[in-house]
Structures are given as C-alpha cells and as structure tokens.
Amino acid sequence: MTLFERFGLTALRCLDPEVAHGVALTALGAGLAAGPGPVTSPRLATRVFGIDFPNPVGTAAGFDKNGVAIGATLRTGFGFVEVGAVTPRPQAGNPKPRLFRLSEDLAVINRFGFNNAGVAALAPRLTASAGTGVRGVNLGANKDSEDRVADYVAGLTTLYPDADFFTVNVSSPNTEKLRDLQGRDALTSLLIQVIAARDAATGPRRPVMVKIAPDLSDSEIADIALAAADSGVDGIVATNTTLDREGIRSIHRAQAGGLSGVPLRDKAQAVLRRLRLETGGAIPLIGVGGITSAEDAYARIRAGASLVQLYSALVFHGISLGARIACGLDSLLERDGFSNVAEAVGADVPRVEG
C-alpha cells in the first residue's frame, strides 16, 4: 500500500461509512488509483465457464452498484469486476444509516436493501466499459415487485448485450422474503426461467450464476447443489453476508443487516467446501466472504473456488489489495508446484467416487 493510499484510507475513516464509500468510488473513477491493468501470469490466467480471466481475483457485488468505476477498478489489478446488485427500476433502499464499520472486528454490517439507480442507468456504463476486462452483473428484484422472477429476467434481458456474466442474487438478507427463493423447488424454477431468457437472447452465450447465503444447513446446501444441477446454472457464488453475530465485539453488533468481513471467513469457506463436496467439482464455484490476504484466497481456491471476490476487505486495506492478493497468490502457486491456478482448485477437498 502506498503512502497516498494509506493517507486516503485514514481520511475516509473520518467520514460516515456510506459517504466514505461514495467518495472512494468517485476518486477511483477519476483515476486517482490508476494502474497498468489486471495482474496476470501463466499461473494466474484461468478459463472458467467459457470466459478467460487474467487472474482469479475480482470485486464482489455491492462495491460498485451502479458501475461508475468499472474500467478504473480493473486497472488497479483485479481480474474481473461484478457490479450491482441492480434492479429493473431505480430503488432508494432502506433508510439511513444503513452501513456500519466494525473496525475492531475488521467487518461491516449493511442493510442497504438493493439501493441502486436501475438497469437504465447501468446499461450505458456497461457499454462504455467494453474492452476494459471481464464484467459481471449481479441481478436483484425490486422490493415491491409482484413478480420477482420477472425482475431477474428483465435485468438479464436489458443488460445482456454488454455484460460478460450474470449472478442471480437470492441471498441478500435485506430484502424481505428474498432468501425464501433458495429452497430447491423455488430456486430451480427461478433459474430455469432466467436461463431460458438467456438462451433466447441474441449474441454470445453469457454464463448465469446464483449467489447463496452462508446461513445454510448441510441439507439446504445439498438442495441448492441439486437445484443448480437440475437448472443447468453455470456456477454458484458462495457466499453473501451473514445474520450471525457470534464473536462480534463492536458496539454496532446489534445492528440489523448482513455482516461481512473477517468474521464471515470460516463460515463462507465451510459452505464453499460443502458445495464442492456436493457438486463433485461439476459446477464452478466463486468464493466470497472474509478474504483479506493471498493466503485466504489460496485457501478458498484449494477448498473448491475457481474464482474469488473481495469487498469489505477493501474498506480496511485499500483498493490495491486486489493486486497484492493476485501477486501473492502467484507466489503461493509457484511454491506448491502448480503451473496454473486451475490445478489448485479443490486440492484440499477429497474426491467422491461414484
């Protein structure tokens, strides 16, 4: 981390967390953290669900909801970005304050409620960012929607020409009853309809993922794996934020919303590992939650993740963390004799003979 970045982080911590995030995105979009582009090497470059990634380290949904700094973020070293969550219509989200910085826990609690400017605002920004790198879109449903499946389909259809992949977000804890869509029957039905819309769209085939919660039992994880197989979804993102507050010390621990950051790390890794066991490696997985170092990213990859994503860690460690993790991951792969990151995926999870 440069002295300039360290000074910037210190200054941002003096601001309200949501204001600070907006300032940071504006500065990023203005080129104040510009770099040469994604970190890459023969070990880091990987192909997942038909897309070539220069490295497996990306930003998670929520970091740049409205796609205001897509190219700038990719120039800091990340291998890909995921913008959103975006809903068909603009949405104000929940009342403020709705973002809390838990510094002593290296964690964040948010209850945004899918606040975003809508697909009409995101579409031209995706178009303008063409050629800058791999760009995914996290799809949400409007809070007052009478047909949430139609919302996911509308988001995909509108943004299809310019996104490289889509993630169906059924796991935010901040939209009432959204997590009910994670049940096997409901999830299978939803994904089949979204994938049907994808298959009916013109242009290159865009992969469709589903993002799940960390607060799931083994049987619920098994049901999600079955739903993924039944629907033909291209990948699973594990995980979103948690409602668990075990071990949290901050005075903000009782705030409603989803908790992310270091306290989520072990739970998110356990869900990912369980998914790897349930799917047998047949469906690519993206690991998210509590990743703050190259070692964390490597552990998630060895537990079954083909790609990893960051968000909350950037609050405490700066935007250059993506590049630092990618460089560190390259060294760890070399140390352990892997010629490519794909060889390390699932290395710590026993194969299930069947």
N, C-alpha and C positions, 0 to 999 in steps of 0.2 A: 504494500500500500504506500502510495506517495504521500509526502508531507501535505500536499494540496488536498488530497482525498481525506486524509486524517483530520485536517482542519475543517473541511466541509462537513464531515460526519459530526464533529463536535458542535458545530454551529446548528446543524439540523436538529440535534437532540434538545436544543433550547426552545424549539417550536412545538406546537401541538402536533401529534403524530400524523394526522391526516394532512395538515398544512405542509408539514415537512416532506411528506411523500410527493405532494404536488409540486413543490419547489424542486425536489430532486429530479423528477421527471422532466420538468421544464428545462433545467440545466443540462440534463442528459441530451434532450432533443436539440438543444442549442449547440451541441458539440463540445461541451466542456470536459467530457471524459472520452473523447475520440481516441481510437486506437487503429491499428492496421487491419483489424478484422478478426474472424474466428481463429483461435488457436487450433493448429492441426499438425498431424504427423501420420506416418503409415500405421502406427499403433492406435491412434485415436480415431481416424476416419472409419466410419461404420455405415452399413446399409441396413435400415430397419423398415419394415413394412413398405419396401419398394422405394424408399427415399434415402438419398446419400447425405449423411451428416458429417461435417468436418471434424466434429468431436461430439461426445455424447452428453455434454453439459448444457442445459438450457434454462431459461427463466420459466417459472410456473405462472399459471393464470392468476390474475389479481395484481401482478406487478404493473402491468400496463393495460388497464382495462379497455381503453379507447384507442390503442395503437398510435399514440402520439410520438413514440420514440423507437420505432421498430428498427430502422437501419442503424441508428446511433447505438442501440443496445447490442446489436450483432457486431458492431465494430469494436466493442470492448473485449471481445474474445469468446463469447458464447457460441455454441454450435447451432443453436436454434432458439426461437422465442415462441411463447404461446400467449396470445393476447386474449382479452375478455376477463371474466365472463361477459358476453354480450347477449342482450335480449332483443326481440324484434322491435319493440317500442322503447324509447328512452324511459329510464326509470330513476327516480330520485334516491331510492333505497331507504334505509331506516333512519330515524332521527339521530342527529349528532348530540354528544360524542359517540362514536362507534368504532374507534380504533384506539387500542391501548398498548403502550410499550412497556413490557415487563423486563426491565434491564437486568435485574439480579438473576432472572431465570433465562436470559437470552431468548425470550419468547415474545409473542404478540397475540393479542386477542382482538378479533374483529367481528362485527355484526353488521357489515355493510348492507346486506340484502340485495345483492346484484345491482348496485348503483352503476349506471353506465349511460352513454349517450345514444345507444341503439345501433342497429345494423346500418342505417343510412349514413351515420357519421363515420362508422368504421370502414365501410366499403372503399371510399376514395383513398383512405390512408393505406389500406392493403394494396390497392392498385399502384399507388406512388412508391411503395416499398419493393415492388417486383425487382428481382435480381439481387437483392441485398443478402439473401440467405433463406434458410428454412423457416417458415412462419405458420404456426398453428393457430386455430381459433377455438376458444372454449365457449360452448353454447349453453345458454341458460334460458329459463322460461320467465315471462313476466309474472309478477306476484298475483295480479288479478286476472290472469288468464283462465278462461273456461276450458281450454284445450291445450294442455302443456305439451303434448306430443306435437301438435301443430306448430307450436312455437319453435321447437327444436328443428323441425323440418323447414320452417320459414327461414330461420337463421342460416342453416346449411345452404339452402337454395339460393338465397340472396348473395352470400359471400363465396359461393363455390368457385367462381372463376379465378379468384386471387389468393385463396388460402392453399397451403400445402397439405394440411391435415385438420381434422376436426375432433374435438373432445366433447362428448355429451356429459354435462355436469349434473348428476343426480344426487350429489353428496354434500352440497353446501348445507350447513345447519341453520342458516339464517333466512331461509325461505320456508314458510310453513308447509309441512307435509311433503316437501320435495324428496326427502330421504325414503319416503314410502315407495318410491319408484325403484328402489334397489331390490325388492322382492323378485324372485325368479320369474314368475309369470308376467308381472308388470314390466320388468326390465327387458325380458325377451320381446314382448310386444312392442315396446318403445323402440328398441334397437332395430328390430326388423323393419319398422316403418321408416326410421331415419336412413337405414341402409338402402331401402327401396328407393327413397328420394335421391340418394347418392347415385344409385345405379341408373336412374332415369335422367340424370343431369348430363349435359354435353361437356365434352372436354376430358382431360386426363382423369383417371380414377383417383379420388382422394381418400386416403385411409380414414376410418372412423374409430375413435377410441371411446371408452367410457371411464369416468373418474368416480372412484368409490371412497367411502368413508373409512376411517381407521377403527371405528367403534362397532366392530362386527365380530360375531362368534365364528368358530370354525365352520359350523353348518351353514351360516349365511355366506361365508366366503366360498364354500363349495357350491352353493346355489348360484352365486354370481359367475363362477367359472363355467357352470353348466349353461347359464343364460348366454354367456359370451360365445360358447361353442355352438349353441342352438341358433343364435342370430347371425353368426359369421362376422362378428365385430373384429376389427384388425388388431386391437390392443387394449390393455387395461392400465389406467393410471392409478397408482396407489401411493399416497392417499391424500384426501382432503384434510381439513382441520378436525380437531377432536373436541368433544364436550368434556372430556376428563380433566380434572384439576389436581390429580394426585401429585403431591410433592411440590406444588407451586407455592412460592414464598411471597410474591409480590402482593401489595395492597389491592391490586386490580384482579386478584384471582377469582373473586365472586362475580365479576362482570359477565353478563350473558354474551354468548357468541362462540366462535370457533377458535381454539388455541392452536398456534403453530410455533415452530422453532425447536430448540434443543429438546424440550420435554416430550415432543412428539416422536423423536428419532427412533427409539426402540420399538414403540408400538407400530409405527409405519413400516419399519423393517420386518417385524413379525408378520404383518399382514401380507407384505410382498413375498416373503419366504413361503407362507402358506399357499398363496396363489401359485407360486412356481411349482409347488408340490401337486396342487390340484390340477393344474393345466399341463404338467409334464413338459413345459417348455414349448408347447404348441402355439401359444399366443404371446407375442412380445409384451413385456411389461415396462412401465415407466415408473421409476422410484422417486417419490417426493416426500418431504417431511423431515425437518431437523438436520438436513445435510449442511454442514458448515466447513468441511475440510475435504482434501483429496482422499483421506483415509475413510471418511464417511461415504463418499461417493463410490469408492472401490468396494467397500463392504456391501453396499446396496447392489452393485453390479454382480458381485460374487454370490449374492442371495437371489439373483434372477433378473435384475433390471438390465434392459438393453440400453436405456437412456435414463438420465437423472435430471431433476429440476430443482431450482432454488428460488426462494423469495424472501422469507423472513430473515435469513442469514445476511442478506444484503443490507438490512437496516443497521446491523451491528458491525459488519465487516466491509461494506462498501461495494460498489459495482465492479471493481477489479477482481472480486472474489471468484467470479466465473473463470477468468483466465488463469488465476492462481490454482484453482482446483484442476482445471484441464491439464496444466503443466505438471502438477504433482501426480495426477493420475497416470500420465505418460511415464513418469519415472517409476511408479509402482508396478506398472505392467512390465516394464523392462526388467525390473528387479526380479520379478517372478517368472520371467521367461516367456511371457505371452507376446506373440508377434502382432496381435490385434486384439482390441478390446472385446470383440465378439467371442473370442476364445475363453474369456474370463467369465462370461455371463453364466450364472448358475453354478459356478465351480464349487461352491460350498453347500449345495443342496443335493442330496442323494438322488440318483435316478430311480424312478419307479418302473420296475419291469412289468410289462403287461402284454 
